[in-house]
Amino acid sequence: MARFAHTVTVAALDRGWFEEAAGTLVDLLDASREGPGGSVVLADGRPVEGLRLLKGRHLRPGARYGEFPAVPEGAGEVPVEHAGAEAGDSPDAPQAVVLRTWRPSHSVEAESLVEEDGMSLKVGLRLSEPRRPRAVELSLSGHKPGGGSLYRFSGRGKADLAAWWAAVDRLPSAPPAARAPVSGRAVHRLAEARLTLTPRPAEGGSWRITVVLSMRGRWLLRPVGAVVLFFARGPVERGLREAAESAAGEWNTALAGLTPLHGEALRAEIADALVNPDGATTL
């Protein structure tokens, strides 16, 4: 097995604001309803940008959602009342999200079904205690129809948010958490990989996050995989370092431009972002 690690420093996210924002978003969606043509509208009557109910009942198990179809240039806007007749109503639409569970006080589960570049992808998401998120679980499976086992892969990941907050609340001098709060595993017929993220507090209120990637071949290919990884170690290390630094930079830029709002101001800002994503500037 080959192991690669890199540590980055990022700005800290305020837990209280994060949980308030998550709870506000869930409450806004929980109060939404189906509008004309399958549109999803907030309690104030404004439609959520680009989102449409394709099949089933809104916020009920089995409900299938997709985006409004693009309007051809020069055709003018498609009235919401007639949007239901456009492409995308079929349950076999190339991109759709299926709601499996909607229990805001307990859990929310959804699946994303995507057909892209000849590949069929299914992404599952489960959020525990959505109003004050405690854990996020992700699953992924993909295959190419008729492509055989070499075109199949799967993966699972989990972010234990309760463990994450506990880890960053420790003293900077304390050792890092024994168990990584964020972990993921991807499996292919030829190889498997595991990724973990372990945070710890740093000076100035920031976080230091250690990213660890472990890779190995599977079954009879383990010796071959070891040789390949030996020669590919430099590019893999460089790729991990660049990816981690890029993600940290984007995170820091996003938080630097964030002006945290609270209460009704936060609720109004999130509602505006759902209705007009391009117009939201602060939260």
Secondary structure as GFF3:
##gff-version 3
##sequence-region A 1 283
A	DSSP	beta_strand	2	10	.	.	.	ID=ss1
A	DSSP	alpha_helix	15	30	.	.	.	ID=ss2
A	DSSP	beta_strand	33	34	.	.	.	ID=ss3
A	DSSP	three_ten_helix	36	38	.	.	.	ID=ss4
A	DSSP	beta_strand	39	41	.	.	.	ID=ss5
A	DSSP	beta_strand	47	55	.	.	.	ID=ss6
A	DSSP	beta_strand	64	67	.	.	.	ID=ss7
A	DSSP	three_ten_helix	80	85	.	.	.	ID=ss8
A	DSSP	beta_strand	95	103	.	.	.	ID=ss9
A	DSSP	beta_strand	107	116	.	.	.	ID=ss10
A	DSSP	beta_strand	119	128	.	.	.	ID=ss11
A	DSSP	beta_strand	135	143	.	.	.	ID=ss12
A	DSSP	three_ten_helix	149	151	.	.	.	ID=ss13
A	DSSP	beta_strand	152	160	.	.	.	ID=ss14
A	DSSP	alpha_helix	161	168	.	.	.	ID=ss15
A	DSSP	beta_strand	182	188	.	.	.	ID=ss16
A	DSSP	beta_strand	191	201	.	.	.	ID=ss17
A	DSSP	three_ten_helix	203	205	.	.	.	ID=ss18
A	DSSP	beta_strand	207	217	.	.	.	ID=ss19
A	DSSP	three_ten_helix	219	221	.	.	.	ID=ss20
A	DSSP	alpha_helix	222	256	.	.	.	ID=ss21
A	DSSP	alpha_helix	263	275	.	.	.	ID=ss22
A	DSSP	three_ten_helix	277	279	.	.	.	ID=ss23
###
